[in-house]
Amino acid sequence: MTARRHHYLSQCYLKAFAVARKKSYHTTVFDARTRRIYQTNVENVGIVRDFNRIQVEGYEPDTIEKALAEFEGELGPALERVITARTMRSHDDRALILNFMCMLAIRTPRLRETMREFTERVSNQMMQLALATKERWEGQVRKATAAGYMKSDRGITYEQMKEFVDRGEYRLEIANEHHLGMEFNTFDKVLETFFGRKWVVLRSSATSGGFIARPPAVPLLD
């Protein structure tokens, strides 16, 4: 069976912010959108359905999810060693953690939604230009039909299309494969900046209450 609940915040990372209960780990969640505070298993935190799912000929839908699971199989022990040693002097552990940090920076639902909204705005502007006049729109339809992108028997008039676009009652979606392609194509370039920085390990005191695991923001677009 193909897993559908995909974590963008790895469970091996969230365990450091959780309390062990028999065979599970529970943490306190502060939901900023709903203003809710609750405790739950880390299995239920940082999840998006089909976040890593692909539909590519010759590959299983969970190919990316399985590959990331293998990486997390190495990351988990590295995090534990760093927590125990209180240092990142191990080059191998440091490399694993910096790769993980890079993924947190560029592979988030928030960043994907930012890219989707940007693409939607650009597409809407292009549609407005294409619909500026009836003649221009009919010319675009002829080109799209000749290229095989549209069928000539759609029967949608210029007036109907313009009214539809002007209402704005639609939502543009971007295929997961496109998101994943952009993320992995960007990964190596962003990773260079992570290795080029100086890092220190901060430890909370026994009476401080510890750190808070916050979902990553969108540093690339700030």
C-alpha positions as CSV (number, residue, x, y, z in Angstrom):
1,M,0.0,0.0,0.0
2,T,1.3,3.5,-0.9
3,A,1.6,5.9,2.0
4,R,-0.4,9.1,1.5
5,R,0.4,11.0,4.7
6,H,3.7,12.7,4.0
7,H,5.8,14.6,6.6
8,Y,7.5,17.8,5.6
9,L,8.8,18.0,9.2
10,S,10.6,14.8,9.8
11,Q,9.6,12.7,12.8
12,C,13.2,12.0,13.8
13,Y,13.6,15.8,14.2
14,L,10.3,16.3,16.0
15,K,11.2,13.7,18.6
16,A,13.7,16.1,20.1
17,F,10.8,18.3,21.0
18,A,8.6,15.5,22.3
19,V,8.1,13.3,25.3
20,A,8.5,9.5,25.0
21,R,5.4,7.5,25.8
22,K,5.8,3.8,25.5
23,K,6.5,3.3,21.7
24,S,5.4,6.8,20.6
25,Y,6.5,10.4,21.1
26,H,4.1,13.2,22.0
27,T,4.5,16.9,21.7
28,T,2.5,20.1,22.4
29,V,1.3,21.9,19.3
30,F,0.5,25.6,19.1
31,D,-1.6,26.1,16.0
32,A,-1.3,29.8,15.1
33,R,-4.1,29.7,12.5
34,T,-6.8,28.1,14.6
35,R,-5.4,29.4,18.0
36,R,-5.5,25.9,19.3
37,I,-3.1,24.3,21.8
38,Y,-3.1,20.5,22.0
39,Q,-0.9,17.4,22.6
40,T,-0.5,14.8,19.9
41,N,1.8,12.1,18.5
42,V,4.6,13.5,16.3
43,E,3.2,11.2,13.6
44,N,0.3,13.8,13.3
45,V,2.5,16.9,13.0
46,G,3.9,18.5,9.9
47,I,1.8,16.4,7.5
48,V,0.4,17.1,4.0
49,R,-1.4,14.5,2.0
50,D,0.6,13.3,-1.0
51,F,3.2,16.1,-0.5
52,N,5.9,13.9,-2.2
53,R,3.6,11.9,-4.5
54,I,4.6,11.8,-8.2
55,Q,2.9,10.5,-11.3
56,V,5.8,9.8,-13.7
57,E,5.9,6.8,-16.1
58,G,8.3,4.2,-14.9
59,Y,8.3,5.3,-11.2
60,E,6.2,4.4,-8.2
61,P,4.0,7.2,-6.8
62,D,6.0,7.0,-3.5
63,T,9.5,6.9,-5.0
64,I,10.4,10.3,-3.6
65,E,8.8,9.5,-0.2
66,K,10.9,6.3,0.0
67,A,14.1,8.0,-0.9
68,L,13.5,10.7,1.8
69,A,12.8,7.9,4.3
70,E,16.2,6.4,3.6
71,F,17.8,9.8,4.2
72,E,15.9,10.2,7.4
73,G,17.1,6.8,8.5
74,E,20.6,8.3,8.5
75,L,19.5,11.7,9.8
76,G,17.9,10.4,13.0
77,P,21.0,8.8,14.5
78,A,23.1,11.9,13.4
79,L,20.7,14.2,15.3
80,E,20.9,11.9,18.4
81,R,24.7,11.9,18.3
82,V,24.9,15.7,18.0
83,I,22.4,16.1,20.9
84,T,24.5,13.7,23.0
85,A,27.9,15.1,22.1
86,R,26.6,18.7,22.2
87,T,28.7,19.5,19.1
88,M,28.7,19.2,15.3
89,R,32.4,18.4,15.0
90,S,31.6,15.2,13.1
91,H,31.8,16.2,9.4
92,D,29.4,13.4,8.4
93,D,26.8,14.3,11.0
94,R,27.2,18.0,10.2
95,A,26.7,17.3,6.4
96,L,23.5,15.3,7.1
97,I,22.1,18.0,9.4
98,L,22.9,20.8,6.9
99,N,21.2,18.9,4.1
100,F,18.2,18.5,6.3
101,M,18.2,22.2,7.1
102,C,18.3,23.0,3.4
103,M,15.3,20.8,2.8
104,L,13.4,22.6,5.5
105,A,14.2,25.9,3.8
106,I,13.0,25.1,0.4
107,R,10.5,22.2,0.7
108,T,7.5,23.6,2.7
109,P,3.7,23.9,2.0
110,R,4.0,27.6,2.6
111,L,6.7,28.1,-0.1
112,R,4.7,25.9,-2.6
113,E,1.6,28.0,-2.0
114,T,3.7,31.2,-2.5
115,M,4.9,29.8,-5.9
116,R,1.3,28.8,-6.8
117,E,-0.1,32.2,-6.0
118,F,2.7,33.9,-8.0
119,T,2.0,31.6,-11.0
120,E,-1.7,32.2,-10.7
121,R,-1.2,36.0,-10.7
122,V,1.0,35.9,-13.8
123,S,-1.4,33.5,-15.6
124,N,-4.3,35.8,-14.8
125,Q,-2.4,38.8,-16.2
126,M,-1.6,36.8,-19.4
127,M,-5.3,35.8,-19.7
128,Q,-6.3,39.5,-19.3
129,L,-3.9,40.4,-22.1
130,A,-5.1,37.6,-24.4
131,L,-8.7,38.7,-23.8
132,A,-8.1,42.4,-24.3
133,T,-9.9,42.2,-27.7
134,K,-12.1,39.6,-29.4
135,E,-9.7,39.5,-32.4
136,R,-6.7,38.9,-30.2
137,W,-8.5,36.1,-28.3
138,E,-9.6,34.4,-31.5
139,G,-6.0,34.5,-32.8
140,Q,-4.8,32.9,-29.6
141,V,-7.4,30.2,-29.9
142,R,-6.4,29.4,-33.5
143,K,-2.7,29.1,-32.5
144,A,-3.6,26.9,-29.5
145,T,-5.8,24.7,-31.6
146,A,-3.2,24.3,-34.3
147,A,-0.6,23.3,-31.6
148,G,-3.0,20.7,-30.2
149,Y,-3.6,22.5,-26.8
150,M,-7.3,23.1,-27.5
151,K,-10.1,21.4,-29.3
152,S,-11.9,23.4,-32.0
153,D,-15.3,22.1,-30.9
154,R,-15.2,23.6,-27.4
155,G,-18.0,26.1,-28.3
156,I,-16.9,28.7,-25.7
157,T,-17.4,32.2,-27.0
158,Y,-15.1,35.2,-26.3
159,E,-17.8,36.8,-24.1
160,Q,-18.1,33.7,-22.0
161,M,-14.4,33.3,-21.5
162,K,-13.9,37.0,-20.6
163,E,-16.7,36.9,-18.1
164,F,-15.2,33.8,-16.5
165,V,-11.7,35.3,-16.2
166,D,-13.1,38.6,-15.0
167,R,-15.0,36.9,-12.2
168,G,-11.8,35.2,-11.0
169,E,-13.8,32.3,-9.6
170,Y,-11.1,29.7,-10.4
171,R,-7.9,28.4,-8.8
172,L,-4.7,27.5,-10.7
173,E,-3.0,24.3,-9.4
174,I,0.5,23.3,-10.0
175,A,1.5,19.6,-10.4
176,N,3.5,18.0,-7.6
177,E,6.1,17.0,-10.2
178,H,6.7,20.7,-11.0
179,H,7.1,21.6,-7.4
180,L,9.5,18.8,-6.7
181,G,11.5,19.5,-9.8
182,M,12.0,23.1,-8.8
183,E,12.9,22.2,-5.2
184,F,15.5,19.6,-6.1
185,N,16.9,21.8,-8.9
186,T,17.4,24.6,-6.4
187,F,18.7,22.3,-3.6
188,D,22.4,22.2,-4.5
189,K,22.6,25.9,-5.0
190,V,21.0,26.7,-1.6
191,L,23.0,24.0,0.1
192,E,26.3,25.8,-0.8
193,T,25.2,28.8,1.2
194,F,24.5,26.5,4.2
195,F,28.0,25.0,4.1
196,G,29.5,28.5,3.7
197,R,28.0,29.8,6.9
198,K,29.4,29.4,10.4
199,W,27.2,27.5,12.8
200,V,27.1,27.1,16.6
201,V,25.2,24.6,18.8
202,L,22.9,26.3,21.4
203,R,21.9,24.4,24.5
204,S,18.9,25.3,26.6
205,S,19.2,25.3,30.4
206,A,17.4,22.7,32.5
207,T,14.9,25.4,33.7
208,S,14.3,27.2,30.4
209,G,11.6,25.0,29.1
210,G,13.6,24.1,26.0
211,F,13.2,25.2,22.4
212,I,10.2,25.4,20.1
213,A,10.1,23.7,16.7
214,R,8.7,26.2,14.3
215,P,7.7,25.3,10.8
216,P,10.2,26.9,8.4
217,A,9.2,30.2,6.8
218,V,10.1,31.3,3.2
219,P,13.6,32.8,3.5
220,L,14.2,32.6,-0.3
221,L,11.4,35.1,-1.0
222,D,11.8,37.6,1.9
